């Protein structure tokens, strides 16, 4: 049976909606689309209906549902959900993901039809559907967040999965189961070039298997309102993994200038010996130095020292937390780890797309 999956997030900071259009399609494929919109009411109608039906089911169980016809009752609940989302999204642009596919549906399980709408329980595995689309979503969040000049965070506005029968009836499946710091966000309108940048960056990220874990951790870090400690640790872990992955790719390039004096076979043997001896002895800060040298060849000594000191400070803070030392959540250097991760990840992506 055909399924449709939609999800939406308010993008807090970094970018704002394009100044001259209501919708900017960032990336689209045969079975999915990412868009940045000003108003998501039309896009999220099925999500609202899904949530409205869920609320009505709960009200029916506790005896609070009124006597309005089913479709009218859905419309009333959905209108309330829309208002709640408006307040949550405020005036921020909204990232909308729409996808479709085919799923085996066990319609022999308990379900009923009312006013042309089929409601069932555990007809599909929603967690499996969400997991299927998660890599695309995580890559897009990073692609969008890195287009702005400052921090971006994402507030989840809801998601929903509904099915459509061959004769056009909607099917809704349900599961039968029972911080203290203010961050100032700035944003700039997304230009036509920005839309193109996001699309190109998304495709590059999706093709880079070595950044999968970095994208996942960044996605955790970028949840608006998340626990500050989790945000910091997720950001640091993403940065640490990025440096390790980049070093593996750039180690030989970094070392090669030291061995470019005659006798190619001897130089190769010497380089191989260095790599063999040092493979388990490089400190993370050593790897950071090597990666910085390759990614930012023309950087000034001052810029390099600034990045290196920031990296050392972040590592000391992470180590201190790991050792159980006391800390204040409001003092965690989240913006610093976000900025360094952004800078190095963008540079790493650029080397893969050129």
Secondary structure, DSSP 8 states (H G I E B T S, - for coil): -EEEEEEEEEEESEEE--TT-SEEEEEE-SSEEEEEES--TTTTHHHHHHHHHHHHHHHHHHT---SS-HHHHHHHHHHHHHHHHHHHHTTS-EEEEEEEEE----TTSSEEEETTEEEEESSS-HHHHHHHHHHHHHHHHHHHHTTSSS--EEEEEEEEEEEE-TTS-EEEEE------------EEE--HHHHHHHHHHHHHHHH-GGGHHHHHHHHHHTBTT--HHHHHHHHHHHHHHHHHHHHHHHHHHHHHGGG-SS-HHHHHHHHHHHHHHHTTT--HHHHHHHHHHHHTTT--HHHHHHHHHHHHHHHHHHHHHHTT----GGG--HHHHHHHHHHHHHHHHHHH--
